[in-house]
Amino acid sequence: MAGVAGFSKAPRGCYRGRCDTVSAYREVLVSMAIFVYVENQRHDLATDELTAEQIRSFGNIPADNKIYRETPGDAPDPEVPVGPFKVHEGEKFYAVPPGTFGAVATQVQAEIDELVAEYGGGIRQTPDGQTWLVLDRFELGSSWAPQVAPLAIRITGYPEAALDAFCVPGHVRLVSGAQPANATPTAVFGSEIWLNFSYHPTNWRAGHSTLRGYVGFVRQRFAEGR
């Protein structure tokens, strides 16, 4: 068996209290395989524990920046704790400069105002606490009946959380009369039935991807005419 750097090849070597050679080698290899991303740059780790200060050193992040752990779903990403914490392979961390959140809120409102000015509509809240941007006059295209209809985009948690849900009223159909593919009738706003599309961007980047860009992504879906 080939040796691993820093590990004795004794017949029954011990590692982290384990004195079985095969198990000990396996633990070494697992620990060597752990990596995380800091500001989109990969960093290999020798352990599954990190601290905020280590992340700062990886990314040359200023001390006054907050560091967040990217998580799936709609909830805002959590700030990393002060002390050591466990990490999983491939996790992503990013920094936010001081004062950013006020600027971000202003930018998000500017994006919403721009789209509302173009399409009409506004913000709607649902009883379950979700926030939706409803655009009253969104052009679906010639493959759809009607060709223009309201479009609802769930913006809960944006921009920290990815945009990944959009709906149109339940009466929207393809020109053939068929219901759209991968669209589920859902009671979004009280008893109103809307078609919730299962169609998600694969290259979303928090802090870089925008609401306007997501509207373009939605337009691409309707251009497929299915």
C-alpha positions in Angstrom: 0.0 0.0 0.0 1.4 3.4 -1.0 2.2 5.8 1.9 0.3 9.0 2.5 2.4 12.1 3.3 2.7 12.6 7.1 1.3 9.1 7.9 3.3 6.2 9.1 3.2 2.9 7.2 3.4 0.9 10.5 1.4 -2.4 10.2 -1.2 -1.2 12.7 -0.8 2.6 12.6 -3.1 4.8 14.6 -4.9 8.0 13.4 -7.3 10.0 15.5 -7.5 7.1 18.0 -8.2 4.5 15.3 -5.6 1.7 15.2 -6.9 -0.2 12.2 -4.7 0.5 9.2 -7.4 0.5 6.6 -9.8 2.7 8.6 -6.9 5.0 9.5 -5.9 5.5 5.8 -9.6 6.0 4.9 -9.9 8.8 7.4 -6.8 10.5 6.1 -8.1 10.3 2.5 -11.5 11.7 3.5 -10.0 14.6 5.4 -7.8 15.4 2.4 -10.9 15.4 0.1 -12.8 18.2 1.9 -13.0 21.6 0.1 -15.0 24.8 0.3 -15.5 27.8 -1.9 -14.7 31.3 -0.6 -15.7 34.1 -2.9 -16.0 31.5 -5.7 -12.4 30.2 -5.2 -11.8 26.6 -4.1 -9.8 26.0 -1.0 -8.9 22.4 0.1 -9.1 21.7 3.9 -7.3 19.3 6.2 -10.3 19.1 8.6 -14.0 19.5 8.5 -13.9 22.5 10.9 -13.5 26.2 10.0 -13.6 29.6 11.6 -14.6 33.0 10.3 -11.0 34.1 10.6 -9.8 31.2 8.4 -12.3 32.2 5.8 -11.2 35.8 5.9 -7.6 34.6 5.3 -8.6 32.4 2.4 -10.4 35.3 0.6 -8.3 38.2 1.9 -11.6 39.5 3.3 -11.5 42.8 5.4 -12.3 42.5 9.1 -15.4 44.7 8.8 -17.0 42.5 6.2 -19.7 40.0 7.3 -19.3 36.4 6.1 -22.2 34.4 5.0 -22.8 30.7 4.3 -24.7 30.0 1.1 -27.7 27.7 1.7 -30.4 26.3 -0.6 -34.0 27.5 -0.3 -35.8 30.8 0.2 -34.5 31.7 3.7 -31.7 34.3 3.9 -28.2 32.9 4.1 -26.9 32.7 7.7 -23.9 34.6 9.0 -21.1 32.3 10.0 -20.6 31.9 13.8 -17.7 33.3 15.8 -16.1 30.1 16.9 -15.2 26.9 15.0 -18.0 25.2 13.0 -18.4 22.1 10.9 -18.4 22.4 7.1 -19.4 20.0 4.3 -17.6 19.4 1.1 -18.3 22.0 -1.6 -20.0 24.6 0.7 -19.8 28.2 -0.4 -19.0 31.3 1.6 -19.1 35.0 0.6 -18.4 38.4 2.2 -20.7 41.4 2.4 -19.1 44.8 3.0 -20.5 47.1 5.8 -23.6 49.1 4.8 -24.4 46.8 1.9 -27.8 45.8 3.0 -29.2 49.3 3.0 -27.8 49.8 -0.5 -29.1 46.3 -1.6 -32.6 47.2 -0.4 -32.5 50.4 -2.4 -31.3 48.5 -5.5 -34.0 45.9 -5.2 -36.7 48.5 -4.9 -35.2 50.2 -8.0 -35.4 46.9 -9.9 -39.0 46.4 -8.8 -40.0 50.0 -9.7 -38.4 49.6 -13.2 -40.3 46.4 -13.9 -43.6 47.8 -12.6 -43.2 50.8 -14.8 -42.7 48.6 -17.8 -45.4 45.9 -17.1 -47.7 47.4 -14.5 -48.6 45.6 -11.3 -46.9 45.6 -7.9 -46.1 43.6 -4.7 -48.5 41.1 -3.2 -48.1 39.3 0.1 -49.6 35.9 0.8 -51.0 34.6 4.1 -48.0 32.2 4.4 -45.6 35.2 4.5 -44.3 35.0 0.9 -43.7 38.1 -1.2 -44.5 38.1 -4.9 -43.9 40.6 -7.6 -46.9 40.6 -9.9 -46.4 42.0 -13.4 -49.9 42.7 -14.9 -49.0 42.7 -18.6 -46.3 40.2 -19.4 -46.0 39.0 -23.0 -46.0 35.2 -23.1 -45.8 35.0 -26.9 -47.7 33.5 -29.8 -47.6 30.0 -28.5 -49.9 30.9 -25.6 -53.5 31.8 -25.0 -53.8 34.6 -24.1 -50.5 36.0 -25.4 -50.4 38.6 -22.6 -51.1 37.7 -19.0 -50.1 38.5 -15.4 -46.9 37.0 -14.2 -46.1 36.4 -10.5 -42.5 36.0 -9.4 -41.8 35.0 -5.8 -39.1 37.4 -4.4 -39.0 36.3 -0.8 -35.5 36.6 0.5 -34.1 38.1 -2.7 -31.3 39.0 -3.4 -29.7 36.7 -0.8 -32.0 33.9 -1.8 -32.3 32.7 -5.4 -35.4 33.5 -7.5 -36.9 30.1 -8.3 -40.7 30.3 -8.6 -43.0 32.0 -11.0 -46.7 31.6 -11.9 -49.3 32.7 -14.3 -53.2 32.6 -13.9 -54.8 29.2 -14.0 -56.6 29.9 -17.3 -53.5 30.3 -19.3 -53.0 27.5 -21.9 -51.0 26.7 -25.0 -52.7 27.7 -28.2 -53.5 24.0 -28.8 -55.6 24.1 -25.6 -53.1 21.9 -23.7 -51.9 22.8 -20.2 -48.2 23.7 -20.0 -45.6 21.1 -19.2 -44.3 21.1 -15.6 -46.9 23.5 -14.4 -49.0 22.7 -11.3 -52.3 24.4 -10.4 -51.6 26.1 -7.1 -53.7 28.4 -4.8 -51.1 31.1 -4.6 -53.2 34.2 -3.6 -55.9 32.9 -1.3 -58.4 30.9 -3.4 -57.0 32.1 -6.7 -55.6 29.2 -8.8 -52.3 29.9 -10.6 -50.0 27.7 -12.6 -46.8 27.3 -10.7 -43.9 26.4 -13.1 -41.1 24.0 -12.1 -38.3 25.6 -14.0 -35.2 26.8 -12.2 -32.0 28.6 -13.2 -28.9 26.5 -12.8 -26.4 29.4 -12.8 -27.8 31.7 -10.1 -25.2 33.7 -8.3 -26.2 35.6 -5.1 -25.0 39.2 -5.4 -24.6 39.0 -9.2 -27.9 37.6 -10.6 -30.7 40.2 -10.9 -34.5 40.4 -11.0 -34.3 41.7 -14.5 -32.2 38.8 -15.5 -34.7 36.4 -14.0 -37.5 38.0 -16.0 -35.4 37.2 -19.1 -35.0 33.6 -17.9 -38.8 33.4 -17.5 -39.3 34.8 -21.0 -37.0 32.1 -22.3 -39.3 29.4 -20.7 -42.4 30.8 -22.4 -40.5 31.1 -25.7 -40.2 27.3 -25.6 -43.9 27.0 -26.2 -44.6 23.8 -24.3 
